[in-house]
Amino acid sequence: MPTGITLTVRLGEKKTDPAPRLIVDAIQSVEVTHRDEGRSGFQIVLQVGRLGPADLKNYQLLKHPLLTPGHRVILIVTLNAKAYLLIDGIITHQQFSPSMEPGASSFTITGEDVSVMMDRAEKPAQHPKQDEQRIVEQLLKNYSDYGVQPQVEKPPLSAPSEQDRIPMKQGTDLGQIQFLAQRNGFVFYITPGPGLEKNTAYWGPPKKPREKAQKALTANMGSYTNLDSISFQHNALSPTKVVGRLQDRQSNRIEDFTIADSDRPHLSANPSIQNKTCVKQTFFEQTGHTLTEARSRAQAMTNKSVDAAVTATGEVDTVRYGALLQIRQLVGLRGLGYSYDGHYYVKQVTHKLRKGEYKQSFTLTREGITSTVDRLPV
């Protein structure tokens, strides 16, 4: 690891301990990907070889019980004396790549965050007279062995009566949780912490990013430069307005509605959705909703389409940057011209660690070109 950066690896079934020296010394590279939607994942590449009599019948690492699928992996990186939980996940896949060259064989383990354990078994169930907040809380309690701590917000819909409908569950726990989130325009994700072997399961409306942006990513500014590469795409056909006509399930009233913009704070002075020549329009025609529920889902559709208007992908040197990029937060970008400088939403980050190197590749988004600010803090 570069000076000032250390990686801690913990392994176990449900409770973890520091990885043995045999495994730590064999690590060639580690990648951890954080996404604002969907599961986070990790990949660890280990060097394997025949080191002595213990390897004659089989490589020690290939048969090591701590590296078998289903085992828990916790990765912690320490930067400038501050520890960050990168991931708390489960091994789901192994890949062995033998080589004819001495020392070039590799053994790769891949996994996902602990929400993968919620997506294994389909279990039908009924939840009479229960609102969706209560249903999600009950489903998440099944995973306390993995330190899952529910953080569940109240949805706009109240619990249905038995005469109205009885909530049914047909698929996996994760599938049901995600379905209920989508129905309310909510999101669901798991983040490691707070604390070792703990995970926070958030189900609720998308959280607004903190007003204070993260340290700026910088290009073309001499010694202040921390970016290794960056590129941009501007898709003017992505933003979509949603119009709908709905008969409210409870009141039976027929109402028209239009969602013409994102309800999030603008990061661009020139949002692409205001380009009447290119903006698309879709019709919301799903049935069986209340007006509140329909508007929430339609707003989520517009928000998602706007997010993809401008996308930046690149890589930053962590040592020069001096921090870890946090997804679902804002970050400043400077040194690339007023059209593409400014604030962006951090959608995805991949941490890439190997001996002597720590890079972060990223995906940033916002709703259009042109910065809304003249200056950015360093």
N, C-alpha and C positions, 0 to 999 in steps of 0.2 A: 504494500500500500504506500501511497505518497506520504511524505512527512506530515504528521499531524492527523492522519486518518487511520483508523483501525476498524476491522470487520470482526464481529463476534457471531459465531454460528452455534445455535443450540438445536439439539435433536432429541426426539423421544416419541413415545406413543401418544399419550395425552399430556403428560408432564415432561418437560424437557430439561436436559443438562447440557453443559458445554460440550461441543463435539470433541471426540478424542483426537490426539495429535496425528494419528495415522490419516484421518480424513482431512484435517485442516492443512497439513503439509501437501496434500495432493491437489488442493483447489487451484485451478488455473484461471478461472474467471467466474464471475457472478453477474447475473442480470436480474433486475427486479422491475416490473412494469406496473405502474399505477395508472388507472383509468378513472375518469369521472363517471363513467357508466360501465356496468358489467364488472366481472371479477378481475382482481389484480392477480399477477402471476410471477413466478420466479424460475430461473434456470441456473443450475450449478454444474460447471464442467470440471471434472477431476481427471488428473493424469493417472493412468494405471500401467503397471508393468510387473514383471516377475523379479521381486527383490530378494528372494531367498527360498528356503525349503517350504515355508508356509504358502507360497504361491505356485507350487509345482502342480497341484491338482486344479486349482482355481485361483483367480485373482482375489486377494483379500477383500478389496472394496466391492467387488461384484456380489459377494456373499454376505457383506456386512449387514446385520439386521437393522441398523439405524437408517439405512439407505433404501429400504424396501418400500413400495407403494403403501400408502395409508399412514405412514409415520409423519409426525409433525416437524416442521422446520421453522425456526425463528431466526431472522437475520437482523442484526443491529449494527449500524455504522456510527462511529464516533468521529465527529469533525469539530476541530477547535475546542476540544474538551466537552462537547455536548453530544449526548447519545440520542440517536433517532431510530425508532423501530421501523425498519423498512417493510417487513412483511411477517405475518404469522400464518403459515400455510400448511398444506398437506401435499405430500409427494403423490403424484398421479401417473407418472410415466418415467420409464428408464430407456436409455439408448446407449448401446455399447458399440464403439467404433474401433475395432482392432487395426493395427498397422503393422506392416512388415519392417518399418523403421524402429529401431530401439527408442523407447521413451515417447513415442508418438501416439500410442493408443490412448483413447479417452473414454470416459464413462460419464454420461450426462443424466442428471435427474431434473425433472420438470414438475412443477406443481402450481396450485392455485390457492387463493386465500380460503379461510375455513368455510366460506359459504358453499364451497363445493360439496360439503357434507350434507347440505340441505337439499341437494339435487339428485339424490341416489334412489329414493324409493317413492313410488306413487301410493298414496294412502287416502282412499275416499273417506270423507267425514262431513258431518253436518254441524252448523253453528247457529242454532235457533236463537232469535232475539238478541244476537250479539252484533255490535257495530264492528267496523273493520279495524279500528284501533285495537279492540280487545282480541279479535281473531289473530292479528299479526303478533301481538304480545304472547299469546298462548303458543303459537308456532315457534317463536324464537326461544321460548323457555326449554325446548327440547334439546338445545345445544349448549347448555350451561357447562358441560364437560370441557368445552373449548373456550370457556371464559366469555361467552357471548353475552353482552349487556345491552338489552333493548333500549333504544331511544326512539320512541314511537309518538308521532304527533297526531292530534285529533283531526280526522278528515271532515270535509264540509257536510257529509251525509250522516244522518242519525241511524240508529239501529232499526232495521225493518221489522214490522210486526209479522206474526206467523201467517196472517191473512194476505199480507203483501207478498212476501217470499221468504224462503228459508235458505240462507247462504250455504252453498255446497262447495266442497273441495274435492277435485277429481285427480289432480296431478301431484307433483312433488311439493314439499313445503316451499321451496324456493320459487317454483312456478306460480304458486298461489300468492305468495307475498308480492312478487313482481306484477302479477295480474291486478291485484288490488291497488298497487301503487299507480299503475298506468291508468286505472279507472278514475282516479282522483287527480291526475296530473302530478303525482308524487314521484319521488325517486327512492331507490333502496340501494344501500351499499354498506360494506363493512370496512372499518379502518382498525388497524392494530392499536392497542392501548385503550385507555391510559394504564400503564403498568405492564409488567411482564405477564405473558399468558392470558391477557385480557383483550377482548375485541369489542368495539362499539358498533352495533347494528342500527343504522339510522334509516327510518322510514318516515317520510314526510315531504313537504314541499321543498324544492331546491333552495338550499341556503344561499343567501346573498353573500358574495365575497366581501372580505374586510375592505373598508375604504382605503386603508393604507396598502399600497402595492408592495410586492416583494422587491428586493434589490434589483436594479435595472440590468438587463442583458445588454451588452455593449459591443458595437462593432466599429471598426475604422477610427478608433480614438487612441491610438498609440498604446501607452502602458495601461490605459484603462480598459482596453479590449479584453473581453473574456469569452467571446463567441468563437468557436472553431468554424462553424458554417451555419447558414440560414437561407431559406428560400420561401417564397410566398406564392399562394394561389388565390385569385379573386374570381369567385363563381357568382356572377350576377344573376344567374337563373335559380339559385338555391332558395332565396327568401320566398315564402309562400303565405299569402293571406288565406284565411279560412272563413267561408260563409256557411251558414247552416239554417235549416228550418226544422224545428223540433216540436213534437207534441209532448209536453211535460208529463212524465209518467204519473205524477201525483195529482197535479191540478187539471190535467187534460187540456190545458191551454196550448194553442199553437203560436209559437213565437219565432221570429227571425233574429239572427245575430251575426255579427261580423267581428273577426279578430284581425286587425289590420297592422299590428306592430307587436314587437316583443314587450313584455312588461318588466324587463330587466333594465337597469341603468345603462345608458348608451356609452359605449367606449369609442365610438367613431363619430366624427362630425358630419359624415356623409353616409348614413346607413343605406345599404343596397336596397332595402325594401321600399325606399322612397323613389326608386327608379321605376316609373310607371311603364316604361317600355319593356322592361325585362321581368318585373315581378310576376310570379305565377299566382294562380288562385285555385283552390280546391274546395269541394263541397263536402260538408260534414253531414253524413246521412245515416249515422248509426242510430238505432232505435232503442227504446227501453231505458232512457236516461231522464233524470230531472234536468232542468235548464242549468242549474249550478254545476252539475256533473259534466254536462256537455260542454259548457264554456271552459271548464278547467282542462278538459282533454283537448279542446280546440286550441287553447292558449299554449299548451305544451307542444302541439304540432307546429305552431308558428315559431315558438322559441327555438325549437330544434332546427328548423329550416334556416333561421337567421344565423344561428351559430356557425353554419358552414359557409357563410358568405366569403370571409377572408380567413385563410388558414396559413399559419407559419410553421414550418418544420425546421429543426436545426439541432445543433449540439453545442454544449457549453462545457468548458473545462472547470471541474468542480474546485480545484485548488485555487485557480485565479478568481473564480466567482465567489468562493468563500461561504457558500450556503447550499442548502438543498431546496430545489424547486418544489413547491407544494401545489398539488392539483386542487381544483375548485377555488383557486384564489387568483388575484390579479398580479401581473408582473409588468414592469416597464421595459420598453425596448427603445434604444436610441442609437444614433449614428448611421441610420439608413434612409434618411429623408423624411420630410413631414408627412408624406402620404402613408408611410408604413411605420413610422415611429409612434410612440404613445403607449397606452395601456392595452393589455390583452388578457383573456381568460385562459388559464392553464388547463388544458383538456387531458393531456397524457404526458407522463414522464417515465423514461426508462433509465434506470441507474445501471451503469456498466463499470464494474470493478475488476481489475486485474493487477498483478504486482507492478507497482510503480505508476499506476494510472487509474483515474476515476473521472469518467465522463457522464454527462446526463444528456440524453437526446429527448426532445420535447415536441409536443404539438400544441400550438396556441391558436385561439380563434377570437374573432370579433365580428360585428355585424356589418362592417364596411371599411372603406379607406379613410384616411386623413385623421390625424391625432386631435383629441379634444383638449390637450394640454400643451403648453409651450415649454415647460421644463419638467425634468424628472429627477428625483433624488438619486444619488449614486448608490 
